[in-house]
């Protein structure tokens, strides 16, 4: 029974915080104060109704940032630059893979030849 009380309390607090942080244009059907009263006086029903029909889900809420704002600018810059990268076709990807396979085969052959050369040097000594 105490677990249900904690869950109900957390749901109610979450709904109240969400209602208070929302802009008025993001609240549907009733004014914010009515939603707050509904959640306070009918915690389970009011919270469920708030999350189902009371809030606008289309626009995310900006709750501010954490840390240095220059980090967010760099992240936004890297996203925009990543969007301008040209996407390779399947044929180009396959050609890249073929070149990579060939490179590794050559590296294996070089290692094998170096090992054989080392064995021949040891035999001569």
C-alpha positions in Angstrom: 0.0 0.0 0.0 2.8 2.6 0.7 4.2 2.0 -2.8 0.9 3.0 -4.3 0.9 6.2 -2.2 4.4 7.1 -3.3 3.5 6.5 -7.0 0.3 8.5 -6.7 2.3 11.4 -4.9 5.0 11.3 -7.6 2.3 11.3 -10.4 0.6 14.3 -8.8 3.8 16.2 -8.3 4.9 15.5 -11.9 1.6 16.7 -13.2 1.7 19.9 -11.1 5.2 20.7 -12.1 4.3 20.1 -15.8 1.2 22.3 -15.5 3.1 25.1 -13.9 6.0 25.0 -16.4 3.8 25.0 -19.5 3.0 28.2 -21.3 -0.7 29.1 -21.5 -0.9 28.3 -25.2 0.3 24.7 -24.4 -2.6 24.0 -22.1 -5.7 22.6 -23.6 -9.4 22.6 -22.7 -9.2 24.4 -19.3 -7.2 27.3 -17.7 -4.0 26.3 -15.9 -5.4 27.2 -12.5 -8.4 24.8 -13.0 -5.9 22.0 -14.0 -3.9 22.7 -10.8 -7.0 22.5 -8.7 -8.2 19.4 -10.4 -4.9 17.6 -9.8 -4.8 18.8 -6.2 -8.3 17.7 -5.3 -8.5 14.6 -7.5 -4.9 13.5 -7.7 -5.2 10.2 -9.7 -8.0 11.3 -12.0 -6.7 14.8 -12.4 -3.1 13.7 -13.2 -4.3 11.1 -15.7 -6.6 13.6 -17.4 -3.8 16.2 -17.5 -1.3 13.9 -19.2 -4.0 12.4 -21.6 -6.0 15.5 -22.7 -4.7 18.6 -20.9 -1.2 19.2 -22.3 0.0 20.0 -25.8 2.6 17.4 -27.0 3.6 19.0 -30.3 6.1 21.5 -29.0 8.8 20.6 -26.5 9.3 22.8 -23.4 12.6 24.5 -23.1 13.5 24.3 -19.4 16.8 26.1 -19.9 20.3 24.7 -20.1 22.9 23.2 -17.9 26.5 24.1 -18.2 28.3 26.3 -20.6 26.0 27.6 -23.4 29.0 27.5 -25.9 28.8 23.7 -25.7 25.2 23.7 -27.0 26.3 26.1 -29.8 29.1 23.7 -30.8 26.7 20.8 -30.7 24.2 22.6 -32.8 27.0 23.6 -35.3 28.1 20.0 -35.6 24.5 18.9 -36.3 24.1 21.4 -39.0 27.4 20.5 -40.6 26.6 16.8 -40.3 23.4 17.4 -42.3 25.3 18.8 -45.3 27.4 15.6 -45.6 26.7 13.8 -48.9 25.2 10.3 -48.4 27.0 7.6 -50.4 25.2 5.3 -52.7 25.2 1.5 -52.2 27.6 1.1 -55.0 30.0 3.6 -53.5 29.8 1.8 -50.1 30.5 -1.5 -51.7 33.5 -0.1 -53.6 34.8 1.3 -50.3 34.4 -2.1 -48.7 36.2 -3.8 -51.6 39.1 -1.3 -51.2 39.2 -2.0 -47.5 39.2 -5.7 -47.9 41.9 -5.5 -50.5 44.0 -3.2 -48.2 43.7 -5.8 -45.4 44.6 -8.6 -47.7 47.7 -6.7 -48.8 48.6 -6.0 -45.1 48.3 -9.7 -44.3 50.5 -10.6 -47.3 53.1 -8.1 -46.2 53.1 -9.6 -42.7 53.4 -13.1 -44.1 56.3 -12.1 -46.3 58.1 -10.3 -43.4 57.7 -13.4 -41.3 59.1 -15.6 -44.1 62.0 -13.2 -44.5 62.7 -13.3 -40.8 62.7 -17.1 -40.8 65.2 -17.1 -43.7 67.5 -14.7 -41.9 67.4 -16.9 -38.8 68.3 -20.0 -40.9 71.3 -18.2 -42.5 72.7 -17.2 -39.1 
